[in-house]
Amino acid sequence: MSYQDVKGEARRLKLDGFQARIFQHEFDHLQGVLFQDRMSPEVLATVQPQLEALERAWAAAQRKTRR
């Protein structure tokens, strides 16, 4: 990965394994990409009901906190 440090100097960092995975996950957040966006349609279909249940539970919890 290439980046600039706090002094504006160009830096490079090689990430692999778990560190690379964590970086990609956090970078995806900045780009608005969710983990399910990276799933194949076949895999997504197997977990879609659980994801929708999580969304409903989150929405219900949000409604309770707004009261």
CHARMM internal coordinates of N, CA and C (Angstrom, degrees):
IC EDIT
DIST 1 N 1 CA 1.4268
DIST 1 CA 1 C 1.5153
ANGL 1 N 1 CA 1 C 107.52
DIST 1 C 2 N 1.3062
ANGL 1 CA 1 C 2 N 116.50
DIHE 1 N 1 CA 1 C 2 N 144.24
DIST 2 N 2 CA 1.4579
ANGL 1 C 2 N 2 CA 122.52
DIHE 1 CA 1 C 2 N 2 CA 177.12
DIST 2 CA 2 C 1.5230
ANGL 2 N 2 CA 2 C 108.79
DIHE 1 C 2 N 2 CA 2 C -111.94
DIST 2 C 3 N 1.3137
ANGL 2 CA 2 C 3 N 116.33
DIHE 2 N 2 CA 2 C 3 N 140.40
DIST 3 N 3 CA 1.4570
ANGL 2 C 3 N 3 CA 120.73
DIHE 2 CA 2 C 3 N 3 CA -179.74
DIST 3 CA 3 C 1.5171
ANGL 3 N 3 CA 3 C 109.73
DIHE 2 C 3 N 3 CA 3 C -157.73
DIST 3 C 4 N 1.3242
ANGL 3 CA 3 C 4 N 116.28
DIHE 3 N 3 CA 3 C 4 N 173.54
DIST 4 N 4 CA 1.4563
ANGL 3 C 4 N 4 CA 122.23
DIHE 3 CA 3 C 4 N 4 CA 174.41
DIST 4 CA 4 C 1.5169
ANGL 4 N 4 CA 4 C 108.39
DIHE 3 C 4 N 4 CA 4 C -111.52
DIST 4 C 5 N 1.3389
ANGL 4 CA 4 C 5 N 115.22
DIHE 4 N 4 CA 4 C 5 N 136.79
DIST 5 N 5 CA 1.4586
ANGL 4 C 5 N 5 CA 118.38
DIHE 4 CA 4 C 5 N 5 CA 177.23
DIST 5 CA 5 C 1.5328
ANGL 5 N 5 CA 5 C 109.79
DIHE 4 C 5 N 5 CA 5 C -79.82
DIST 5 C 6 N 1.3204
ANGL 5 CA 5 C 6 N 117.52
DIHE 5 N 5 CA 5 C 6 N -177.53
DIST 6 N 6 CA 1.4651
ANGL 5 C 6 N 6 CA 120.79
DIHE 5 CA 5 C 6 N 6 CA -175.54
DIST 6 CA 6 C 1.5234
ANGL 6 N 6 CA 6 C 112.37
DIHE 5 C 6 N 6 CA 6 C -64.56
DIST 6 C 7 N 1.3243
ANGL 6 CA 6 C 7 N 118.01
DIHE 6 N 6 CA 6 C 7 N -17.64
DIST 7 N 7 CA 1.4667
ANGL 6 C 7 N 7 CA 121.56
DIHE 6 CA 6 C 7 N 7 CA 177.20
DIST 7 CA 7 C 1.5220
ANGL 7 N 7 CA 7 C 111.82
DIHE 6 C 7 N 7 CA 7 C -92.76
DIST 7 C 8 N 1.3344
ANGL 7 CA 7 C 8 N 117.07
DIHE 7 N 7 CA 7 C 8 N 1.11
DIST 8 N 8 CA 1.4586
ANGL 7 C 8 N 8 CA 120.98
DIHE 7 CA 7 C 8 N 8 CA 179.53
DIST 8 CA 8 C 1.5158
ANGL 8 N 8 CA 8 C 113.95
DIHE 7 C 8 N 8 CA 8 C 84.68
DIST 8 C 9 N 1.3220
ANGL 8 CA 8 C 9 N 117.19
DIHE 8 N 8 CA 8 C 9 N 8.75
DIST 9 N 9 CA 1.4646
ANGL 8 C 9 N 9 CA 120.61
DIHE 8 CA 8 C 9 N 9 CA -179.75
DIST 9 CA 9 C 1.5235
ANGL 9 N 9 CA 9 C 110.29
DIHE 8 C 9 N 9 CA 9 C -84.90
DIST 9 C 10 N 1.3304
ANGL 9 CA 9 C 10 N 115.71
DIHE 9 N 9 CA 9 C 10 N 137.91
DIST 10 N 10 CA 1.4594
ANGL 9 C 10 N 10 CA 121.39
DIHE 9 CA 9 C 10 N 10 CA -179.92
DIST 10 CA 10 C 1.5266
ANGL 10 N 10 CA 10 C 109.98
DIHE 9 C 10 N 10 CA 10 C -68.24
DIST 10 C 11 N 1.2980
ANGL 10 CA 10 C 11 N 115.63
DIHE 10 N 10 CA 10 C 11 N 135.97
DIST 11 N 11 CA 1.4659
ANGL 10 C 11 N 11 CA 122.45
DIHE 10 CA 10 C 11 N 11 CA 179.12
DIST 11 CA 11 C 1.5190
ANGL 11 N 11 CA 11 C 108.62
DIHE 10 C 11 N 11 CA 11 C -134.94
DIST 11 C 12 N 1.3247
ANGL 11 CA 11 C 12 N 114.70
DIHE 11 N 11 CA 11 C 12 N 156.70
DIST 12 N 12 CA 1.4668
ANGL 11 C 12 N 12 CA 121.76
DIHE 11 CA 11 C 12 N 12 CA 174.87
DIST 12 CA 12 C 1.5176
ANGL 12 N 12 CA 12 C 107.61
DIHE 11 C 12 N 12 CA 12 C -131.63
DIST 12 C 13 N 1.3148
ANGL 12 CA 12 C 13 N 115.06
DIHE 12 N 12 CA 12 C 13 N 143.99
DIST 13 N 13 CA 1.4494
ANGL 12 C 13 N 13 CA 121.03
DIHE 12 CA 12 C 13 N 13 CA 179.64
DIST 13 CA 13 C 1.5161
ANGL 13 N 13 CA 13 C 107.93
DIHE 12 C 13 N 13 CA 13 C -141.84
DIST 13 C 14 N 1.3280
ANGL 13 CA 13 C 14 N 115.58
DIHE 13 N 13 CA 13 C 14 N 128.12
DIST 14 N 14 CA 1.4646
ANGL 13 C 14 N 14 CA 119.79
DIHE 13 CA 13 C 14 N 14 CA 178.22
DIST 14 CA 14 C 1.5174
ANGL 14 N 14 CA 14 C 108.09
DIHE 13 C 14 N 14 CA 14 C -97.04
DIST 14 C 15 N 1.3061
ANGL 14 CA 14 C 15 N 115.21
DIHE 14 N 14 CA 14 C 15 N 122.22
DIST 15 N 15 CA 1.4555
ANGL 14 C 15 N 15 CA 121.25
DIHE 14 CA 14 C 15 N 15 CA 178.29
DIST 15 CA 15 C 1.5194
ANGL 15 N 15 CA 15 C 109.02
DIHE 14 C 15 N 15 CA 15 C -113.39
DIST 15 C 16 N 1.3218
ANGL 15 CA 15 C 16 N 115.67
DIHE 15 N 15 CA 15 C 16 N 143.63
DIST 16 N 16 CA 1.4561
ANGL 15 C 16 N 16 CA 119.07
DIHE 15 CA 15 C 16 N 16 CA 173.44
DIST 16 CA 16 C 1.5192
ANGL 16 N 16 CA 16 C 108.85
DIHE 15 C 16 N 16 CA 16 C -146.41
DIST 16 C 17 N 1.3041
ANGL 16 CA 16 C 17 N 114.85
DIHE 16 N 16 CA 16 C 17 N 169.60
DIST 17 N 17 CA 1.4533
ANGL 16 C 17 N 17 CA 119.82
DIHE 16 CA 16 C 17 N 17 CA 178.37
DIST 17 CA 17 C 1.5195
ANGL 17 N 17 CA 17 C 112.77
DIHE 16 C 17 N 17 CA 17 C 60.37
DIST 17 C 18 N 1.3374
ANGL 17 CA 17 C 18 N 114.77
DIHE 17 N 17 CA 17 C 18 N -137.86
DIST 18 N 18 CA 1.4555
ANGL 17 C 18 N 18 CA 121.00
DIHE 17 CA 17 C 18 N 18 CA -174.73
DIST 18 CA 18 C 1.5282
ANGL 18 N 18 CA 18 C 112.03
DIHE 17 C 18 N 18 CA 18 C -63.14
DIST 18 C 19 N 1.3415
ANGL 18 CA 18 C 19 N 117.61
DIHE 18 N 18 CA 18 C 19 N -37.84
DIST 19 N 19 CA 1.4661
ANGL 18 C 19 N 19 CA 120.10
DIHE 18 CA 18 C 19 N 19 CA 178.63
DIST 19 CA 19 C 1.5226
ANGL 19 N 19 CA 19 C 111.31
DIHE 18 C 19 N 19 CA 19 C -61.32
DIST 19 C 20 N 1.3127
ANGL 19 CA 19 C 20 N 116.91
DIHE 19 N 19 CA 19 C 20 N -41.52
DIST 20 N 20 CA 1.4646
ANGL 19 C 20 N 20 CA 120.68
DIHE 19 CA 19 C 20 N 20 CA 178.79
DIST 20 CA 20 C 1.5269
ANGL 20 N 20 CA 20 C 110.78
DIHE 19 C 20 N 20 CA 20 C -64.80
DIST 20 C 21 N 1.3023
ANGL 20 CA 20 C 21 N 114.92
DIHE 20 N 20 CA 20 C 21 N -39.54
DIST 21 N 21 CA 1.4690
ANGL 20 C 21 N 21 CA 119.43
DIHE 20 CA 20 C 21 N 21 CA 179.70
DIST 21 CA 21 C 1.5306
ANGL 21 N 21 CA 21 C 111.08
DIHE 20 C 21 N 21 CA 21 C -65.25
DIST 21 C 22 N 1.3196
ANGL 21 CA 21 C 22 N 117.06
DIHE 21 N 21 CA 21 C 22 N -43.22
DIST 22 N 22 CA 1.4621
ANGL 21 C 22 N 22 CA 121.55
DIHE 21 CA 21 C 22 N 22 CA 178.25
DIST 22 CA 22 C 1.5290
ANGL 22 N 22 CA 22 C 110.15
DIHE 21 C 22 N 22 CA 22 C -62.36
DIST 22 C 23 N 1.3398
ANGL 22 CA 22 C 23 N 116.06
DIHE 22 N 22 CA 22 C 23 N -46.23
DIST 23 N 23 CA 1.4612
ANGL 22 C 23 N 23 CA 119.38
DIHE 22 CA 22 C 23 N 23 CA 179.58
DIST 23 CA 23 C 1.5231
ANGL 23 N 23 CA 23 C 110.84
DIHE 22 C 23 N 23 CA 23 C -58.68
DIST 23 C 24 N 1.3386
ANGL 23 CA 23 C 24 N 116.89
DIHE 23 N 23 CA 23 C 24 N -46.81
DIST 24 N 24 CA 1.4649
ANGL 23 C 24 N 24 CA 120.26
DIHE 23 CA 23 C 24 N 24 CA -179.02
DIST 24 CA 24 C 1.5218
ANGL 24 N 24 CA 24 C 110.73
DIHE 23 C 24 N 24 CA 24 C -60.83
DIST 24 C 25 N 1.3259
ANGL 24 CA 24 C 25 N 116.31
DIHE 24 N 24 CA 24 C 25 N -40.93
DIST 25 N 25 CA 1.4687
ANGL 24 C 25 N 25 CA 120.85
DIHE 24 CA 24 C 25 N 25 CA 179.33
DIST 25 CA 25 C 1.5289
ANGL 25 N 25 CA 25 C 110.80
DIHE 24 C 25 N 25 CA 25 C -60.65
DIST 25 C 26 N 1.3227
ANGL 25 CA 25 C 26 N 116.94
DIHE 25 N 25 CA 25 C 26 N -47.60
DIST 26 N 26 CA 1.4601
ANGL 25 C 26 N 26 CA 120.68
DIHE 25 CA 25 C 26 N 26 CA -178.52
DIST 26 CA 26 C 1.5248
ANGL 26 N 26 CA 26 C 111.30
DIHE 25 C 26 N 26 CA 26 C -69.28
DIST 26 C 27 N 1.3327
ANGL 26 CA 26 C 27 N 117.52
DIHE 26 N 26 CA 26 C 27 N -38.67
DIST 27 N 27 CA 1.4624
ANGL 26 C 27 N 27 CA 120.98
DIHE 26 CA 26 C 27 N 27 CA 177.07
DIST 27 CA 27 C 1.5249
ANGL 27 N 27 CA 27 C 110.10
DIHE 26 C 27 N 27 CA 27 C -62.83
DIST 27 C 28 N 1.3240
ANGL 27 CA 27 C 28 N 116.23
DIHE 27 N 27 CA 27 C 28 N -40.52
DIST 28 N 28 CA 1.4658
ANGL 27 C 28 N 28 CA 119.91
DIHE 27 CA 27 C 28 N 28 CA 176.86
DIST 28 CA 28 C 1.5242
ANGL 28 N 28 CA 28 C 110.58
DIHE 27 C 28 N 28 CA 28 C -57.63
DIST 28 C 29 N 1.3360
ANGL 28 CA 28 C 29 N 117.53
DIHE 28 N 28 CA 28 C 29 N -41.50
DIST 29 N 29 CA 1.4677
ANGL 28 C 29 N 29 CA 119.79
DIHE 28 CA 28 C 29 N 29 CA 177.98
DIST 29 CA 29 C 1.5291
ANGL 29 N 29 CA 29 C 110.50
DIHE 28 C 29 N 29 CA 29 C -56.64
DIST 29 C 30 N 1.3160
ANGL 29 CA 29 C 30 N 116.99
DIHE 29 N 29 CA 29 C 30 N -43.57
DIST 30 N 30 CA 1.4705
ANGL 29 C 30 N 30 CA 120.68
DIHE 29 CA 29 C 30 N 30 CA -179.57
DIST 30 CA 30 C 1.5297
ANGL 30 N 30 CA 30 C 111.75
DIHE 29 C 30 N 30 CA 30 C -64.60
DIST 30 C 31 N 1.3268
ANGL 30 CA 30 C 31 N 115.93
DIHE 30 N 30 CA 30 C 31 N -28.42
DIST 31 N 31 CA 1.4638
ANGL 30 C 31 N 31 CA 120.85
DIHE 30 CA 30 C 31 N 31 CA -179.10
DIST 31 CA 31 C 1.5278
ANGL 31 N 31 CA 31 C 112.57
DIHE 30 C 31 N 31 CA 31 C -92.84
DIST 31 C 32 N 1.3456
ANGL 31 CA 31 C 32 N 116.93
DIHE 31 N 31 CA 31 C 32 N -0.79
DIST 32 N 32 CA 1.4609
ANGL 31 C 32 N 32 CA 120.25
DIHE 31 CA 31 C 32 N 32 CA -179.89
DIST 32 CA 32 C 1.5129
ANGL 32 N 32 CA 32 C 113.99
DIHE 31 C 32 N 32 CA 32 C 78.03
DIST 32 C 33 N 1.3252
ANGL 32 CA 32 C 33 N 117.41
DIHE 32 N 32 CA 32 C 33 N 22.02
DIST 33 N 33 CA 1.4601
ANGL 32 C 33 N 33 CA 122.58
DIHE 32 CA 32 C 33 N 33 CA -179.89
DIST 33 CA 33 C 1.5242
ANGL 33 N 33 CA 33 C 108.51
DIHE 32 C 33 N 33 CA 33 C -99.23
DIST 33 C 34 N 1.3259
ANGL 33 CA 33 C 34 N 116.51
DIHE 33 N 33 CA 33 C 34 N 129.80
DIST 34 N 34 CA 1.4575
ANGL 33 C 34 N 34 CA 121.91
DIHE 33 CA 33 C 34 N 34 CA 177.78
DIST 34 CA 34 C 1.5227
ANGL 34 N 34 CA 34 C 109.89
DIHE 33 C 34 N 34 CA 34 C -101.47
DIST 34 C 35 N 1.3373
ANGL 34 CA 34 C 35 N 116.17
DIHE 34 N 34 CA 34 C 35 N 159.37
DIST 35 N 35 CA 1.4631
ANGL 34 C 35 N 35 CA 118.99
DIHE 34 CA 34 C 35 N 35 CA -176.29
DIST 35 CA 35 C 1.5256
ANGL 35 N 35 CA 35 C 111.78
DIHE 34 C 35 N 35 CA 35 C -58.75
DIST 35 C 36 N 1.3292
ANGL 35 CA 35 C 36 N 117.30
DIHE 35 N 35 CA 35 C 36 N -35.16
DIST 36 N 36 CA 1.4618
ANGL 35 C 36 N 36 CA 118.50
DIHE 35 CA 35 C 36 N 36 CA -179.28
DIST 36 CA 36 C 1.5279
ANGL 36 N 36 CA 36 C 111.97
DIHE 35 C 36 N 36 CA 36 C -69.89
DIST 36 C 37 N 1.3364
ANGL 36 CA 36 C 37 N 117.73
DIHE 36 N 36 CA 36 C 37 N -19.37
DIST 37 N 37 CA 1.4627
ANGL 36 C 37 N 37 CA 120.24
DIHE 36 CA 36 C 37 N 37 CA 176.36
DIST 37 CA 37 C 1.5266
ANGL 37 N 37 CA 37 C 111.68
DIHE 36 C 37 N 37 CA 37 C -66.55
DIST 37 C 38 N 1.3138
ANGL 37 CA 37 C 38 N 116.51
DIHE 37 N 37 CA 37 C 38 N -21.44
DIST 38 N 38 CA 1.4686
ANGL 37 C 38 N 38 CA 121.03
DIHE 37 CA 37 C 38 N 38 CA -179.19
DIST 38 CA 38 C 1.5253
ANGL 38 N 38 CA 38 C 113.25
DIHE 37 C 38 N 38 CA 38 C -94.82
DIST 38 C 39 N 1.3334
ANGL 38 CA 38 C 39 N 117.21
DIHE 38 N 38 CA 38 C 39 N -2.85
DIST 39 N 39 CA 1.4626
ANGL 38 C 39 N 39 CA 120.72
DIHE 38 CA 38 C 39 N 39 CA 179.90
DIST 39 CA 39 C 1.5200
ANGL 39 N 39 CA 39 C 110.56
DIHE 38 C 39 N 39 CA 39 C -80.69
DIST 39 C 40 N 1.3130
ANGL 39 CA 39 C 40 N 114.88
DIHE 39 N 39 CA 39 C 40 N 148.36
DIST 40 N 40 CA 1.4673
ANGL 39 C 40 N 40 CA 118.49
DIHE 39 CA 39 C 40 N 40 CA 173.46
DIST 40 CA 40 C 1.5315
ANGL 40 N 40 CA 40 C 108.01
DIHE 39 C 40 N 40 CA 40 C -68.85
DIST 40 C 41 N 1.3189
ANGL 40 CA 40 C 41 N 117.58
DIHE 40 N 40 CA 40 C 41 N 155.44
DIST 41 N 41 CA 1.4697
ANGL 40 C 41 N 41 CA 119.55
DIHE 40 CA 40 C 41 N 41 CA 179.27
DIST 41 CA 41 C 1.5312
ANGL 41 N 41 CA 41 C 112.71
DIHE 40 C 41 N 41 CA 41 C -56.13
DIST 41 C 42 N 1.3255
ANGL 41 CA 41 C 42 N 116.53
DIHE 41 N 41 CA 41 C 42 N -35.22
DIST 42 N 42 CA 1.4653
ANGL 41 C 42 N 42 CA 120.18
DIHE 41 CA 41 C 42 N 42 CA -179.43
DIST 42 CA 42 C 1.5249
ANGL 42 N 42 CA 42 C 111.26
DIHE 41 C 42 N 42 CA 42 C -66.55
DIST 42 C 43 N 1.3248
ANGL 42 CA 42 C 43 N 117.04
DIHE 42 N 42 CA 42 C 43 N -44.59
DIST 43 N 43 CA 1.4632
ANGL 42 C 43 N 43 CA 120.72
DIHE 42 CA 42 C 43 N 43 CA 179.53
DIST 43 CA 43 C 1.5221
ANGL 43 N 43 CA 43 C 110.20
DIHE 42 C 43 N 43 CA 43 C -68.90
DIST 43 C 44 N 1.3170
ANGL 43 CA 43 C 44 N 116.65
DIHE 43 N 43 CA 43 C 44 N -42.63
DIST 44 N 44 CA 1.4620
ANGL 43 C 44 N 44 CA 120.66
DIHE 43 CA 43 C 44 N 44 CA 179.11
DIST 44 CA 44 C 1.5305
ANGL 44 N 44 CA 44 C 111.04
DIHE 43 C 44 N 44 CA 44 C -57.94
DIST 44 C 45 N 1.3152
ANGL 44 CA 44 C 45 N 116.76
DIHE 44 N 44 CA 44 C 45 N -39.99
DIST 45 N 45 CA 1.4677
ANGL 44 C 45 N 45 CA 120.13
DIHE 44 CA 44 C 45 N 45 CA 179.88
DIST 45 CA 45 C 1.5246
ANGL 45 N 45 CA 45 C 111.61
DIHE 44 C 45 N 45 CA 45 C -61.61
DIST 45 C 46 N 1.3264
ANGL 45 CA 45 C 46 N 117.68
DIHE 45 N 45 CA 45 C 46 N -30.71
DIST 46 N 46 CA 1.4678
ANGL 45 C 46 N 46 CA 119.95
DIHE 45 CA 45 C 46 N 46 CA -178.60
DIST 46 CA 46 C 1.5268
ANGL 46 N 46 CA 46 C 112.26
DIHE 45 C 46 N 46 CA 46 C -75.57
DIST 46 C 47 N 1.3256
ANGL 46 CA 46 C 47 N 118.22
DIHE 46 N 46 CA 46 C 47 N -23.49
DIST 47 N 47 CA 1.4742
ANGL 46 C 47 N 47 CA 120.74
DIHE 46 CA 46 C 47 N 47 CA -177.93
DIST 47 CA 47 C 1.5233
ANGL 47 N 47 CA 47 C 113.05
DIHE 46 C 47 N 47 CA 47 C -111.30
DIST 47 C 48 N 1.3323
ANGL 47 CA 47 C 48 N 117.30
DIHE 47 N 47 CA 47 C 48 N -3.19
DIST 48 N 48 CA 1.4635
ANGL 47 C 48 N 48 CA 120.67
DIHE 47 CA 47 C 48 N 48 CA -176.82
DIST 48 CA 48 C 1.5310
ANGL 48 N 48 CA 48 C 113.15
DIHE 47 C 48 N 48 CA 48 C -54.62
DIST 48 C 49 N 1.3286
ANGL 48 CA 48 C 49 N 119.72
DIHE 48 N 48 CA 48 C 49 N -44.44
DIST 49 N 49 CA 1.4715
ANGL 48 C 49 N 49 CA 118.23
DIHE 48 CA 48 C 49 N 49 CA 179.32
DIST 49 CA 49 C 1.5362
ANGL 49 N 49 CA 49 C 113.23
DIHE 48 C 49 N 49 CA 49 C -60.47
DIST 49 C 50 N 1.3204
ANGL 49 CA 49 C 50 N 116.85
DIHE 49 N 49 CA 49 C 50 N -39.56
DIST 50 N 50 CA 1.4677
ANGL 49 C 50 N 50 CA 119.67
DIHE 49 CA 49 C 50 N 50 CA 178.60
DIST 50 CA 50 C 1.5190
ANGL 50 N 50 CA 50 C 111.36
DIHE 49 C 50 N 50 CA 50 C -67.26
DIST 50 C 51 N 1.3248
ANGL 50 CA 50 C 51 N 117.95
DIHE 50 N 50 CA 50 C 51 N -39.49
DIST 51 N 51 CA 1.4624
ANGL 50 C 51 N 51 CA 121.28
DIHE 50 CA 50 C 51 N 51 CA 178.29
DIST 51 CA 51 C 1.5294
ANGL 51 N 51 CA 51 C 110.64
DIHE 50 C 51 N 51 CA 51 C -64.15
DIST 51 C 52 N 1.3088
ANGL 51 CA 51 C 52 N 117.23
DIHE 51 N 51 CA 51 C 52 N -42.00
DIST 52 N 52 CA 1.4552
ANGL 51 C 52 N 52 CA 120.54
DIHE 51 CA 51 C 52 N 52 CA 178.63
DIST 52 CA 52 C 1.5260
ANGL 52 N 52 CA 52 C 111.12
DIHE 51 C 52 N 52 CA 52 C -65.27
DIST 52 C 53 N 1.3402
ANGL 52 CA 52 C 53 N 117.32
DIHE 52 N 52 CA 52 C 53 N -37.39
DIST 53 N 53 CA 1.4713
ANGL 52 C 53 N 53 CA 120.61
DIHE 52 CA 52 C 53 N 53 CA 176.88
DIST 53 CA 53 C 1.5299
ANGL 53 N 53 CA 53 C 110.36
DIHE 52 C 53 N 53 CA 53 C -64.26
DIST 53 C 54 N 1.3244
ANGL 53 CA 53 C 54 N 117.22
DIHE 53 N 53 CA 53 C 54 N -40.26
DIST 54 N 54 CA 1.4713
ANGL 53 C 54 N 54 CA 120.58
DIHE 53 CA 53 C 54 N 54 CA 177.22
DIST 54 CA 54 C 1.5255
ANGL 54 N 54 CA 54 C 110.81
DIHE 53 C 54 N 54 CA 54 C -63.12
DIST 54 C 55 N 1.3260
ANGL 54 CA 54 C 55 N 116.50
DIHE 54 N 54 CA 54 C 55 N -41.63
DIST 55 N 55 CA 1.4648
ANGL 54 C 55 N 55 CA 120.20
DIHE 54 CA 54 C 55 N 55 CA 178.63
DIST 55 CA 55 C 1.5290
ANGL 55 N 55 CA 55 C 111.38
DIHE 54 C 55 N 55 CA 55 C -62.28
DIST 55 C 56 N 1.3342
ANGL 55 CA 55 C 56 N 116.32
DIHE 55 N 55 CA 55 C 56 N -43.22
DIST 56 N 56 CA 1.4659
ANGL 55 C 56 N 56 CA 119.71
DIHE 55 CA 55 C 56 N 56 CA 179.00
DIST 56 CA 56 C 1.5288
ANGL 56 N 56 CA 56 C 111.07
DIHE 55 C 56 N 56 CA 56 C -64.09
DIST 56 C 57 N 1.3300
ANGL 56 CA 56 C 57 N 116.78
DIHE 56 N 56 CA 56 C 57 N -42.39
DIST 57 N 57 CA 1.4662
ANGL 56 C 57 N 57 CA 120.56
DIHE 56 CA 56 C 57 N 57 CA 178.97
DIST 57 CA 57 C 1.5243
ANGL 57 N 57 CA 57 C 110.73
DIHE 56 C 57 N 57 CA 57 C -63.11
DIST 57 C 58 N 1.3230
ANGL 57 CA 57 C 58 N 116.82
DIHE 57 N 57 CA 57 C 58 N -41.17
DIST 58 N 58 CA 1.4716
ANGL 57 C 58 N 58 CA 120.38
DIHE 57 CA 57 C 58 N 58 CA 179.16
DIST 58 CA 58 C 1.5285
ANGL 58 N 58 CA 58 C 110.25
DIHE 57 C 58 N 58 CA 58 C -64.28
DIST 58 C 59 N 1.3243
ANGL 58 CA 58 C 59 N 116.20
DIHE 58 N 58 CA 58 C 59 N -44.92
DIST 59 N 59 CA 1.4679
ANGL 58 C 59 N 59 CA 120.37
DIHE 58 CA 58 C 59 N 59 CA -179.69
DIST 59 CA 59 C 1.5293
ANGL 59 N 59 CA 59 C 110.76
DIHE 58 C 59 N 59 CA 59 C -61.56
DIST 59 C 60 N 1.3202
ANGL 59 CA 59 C 60 N 117.00
DIHE 59 N 59 CA 59 C 60 N -41.25
DIST 60 N 60 CA 1.4701
ANGL 59 C 60 N 60 CA 120.72
DIHE 59 CA 59 C 60 N 60 CA 178.86
DIST 60 CA 60 C 1.5204
ANGL 60 N 60 CA 60 C 110.44
DIHE 59 C 60 N 60 CA 60 C -63.93
DIST 60 C 61 N 1.3182
ANGL 60 CA 60 C 61 N 117.28
DIHE 60 N 60 CA 60 C 61 N -41.97
DIST 61 N 61 CA 1.4709
ANGL 60 C 61 N 61 CA 120.91
DIHE 60 CA 60 C 61 N 61 CA 178.70
DIST 61 CA 61 C 1.5175
ANGL 61 N 61 CA 61 C 111.06
DIHE 60 C 61 N 61 CA 61 C -64.06
DIST 61 C 62 N 1.3324
ANGL 61 CA 61 C 62 N 117.25
DIHE 61 N 61 CA 61 C 62 N -36.55
DIST 62 N 62 CA 1.4611
ANGL 61 C 62 N 62 CA 120.78
DIHE 61 CA 61 C 62 N 62 CA 178.25
DIST 62 CA 62 C 1.5132
ANGL 62 N 62 CA 62 C 111.56
DIHE 61 C 62 N 62 CA 62 C -66.63
DIST 62 C 63 N 1.3159
ANGL 62 CA 62 C 63 N 116.50
DIHE 62 N 62 CA 62 C 63 N -39.28
DIST 63 N 63 CA 1.4647
ANGL 62 C 63 N 63 CA 119.89
DIHE 62 CA 62 C 63 N 63 CA 178.32
DIST 63 CA 63 C 1.5246
ANGL 63 N 63 CA 63 C 110.57
DIHE 62 C 63 N 63 CA 63 C -62.96
DIST 63 C 64 N 1.3343
ANGL 63 CA 63 C 64 N 116.80
DIHE 63 N 63 CA 63 C 64 N -38.88
DIST 64 N 64 CA 1.4744
ANGL 63 C 64 N 64 CA 120.58
DIHE 63 CA 63 C 64 N 64 CA 179.37
DIST 64 CA 64 C 1.5119
ANGL 64 N 64 CA 64 C 111.89
DIHE 63 C 64 N 64 CA 64 C -65.70
DIST 64 C 65 N 1.3218
ANGL 64 CA 64 C 65 N 118.24
DIHE 64 N 64 CA 64 C 65 N -38.15
DIST 65 N 65 CA 1.4721
ANGL 64 C 65 N 65 CA 120.57
DIHE 64 CA 64 C 65 N 65 CA -177.70
DIST 65 CA 65 C 1.5156
ANGL 65 N 65 CA 65 C 111.82
DIHE 64 C 65 N 65 CA 65 C -74.90
DIST 65 C 66 N 1.3130
ANGL 65 CA 65 C 66 N 118.39
DIHE 65 N 65 CA 65 C 66 N -20.08
DIST 66 N 66 CA 1.4716
ANGL 65 C 66 N 66 CA 121.21
DIHE 65 CA 65 C 66 N 66 CA -179.63
DIST 66 CA 66 C 1.5136
ANGL 66 N 66 CA 66 C 112.80
DIHE 65 C 66 N 66 CA 66 C -82.52
DIST 66 C 67 N 1.3166
ANGL 66 CA 66 C 67 N 116.56
DIHE 66 N 66 CA 66 C 67 N -11.33
DIST 67 N 67 CA 1.4731
ANGL 66 C 67 N 67 CA 119.81
DIHE 66 CA 66 C 67 N 67 CA -177.37
DIST 67 CA 67 C 1.4965
ANGL 67 N 67 CA 67 C 111.24
DIHE 66 C 67 N 67 CA 67 C -78.07
END
COOR INIT
IC SEED 1 N 1 CA 1 C
IC BUILD
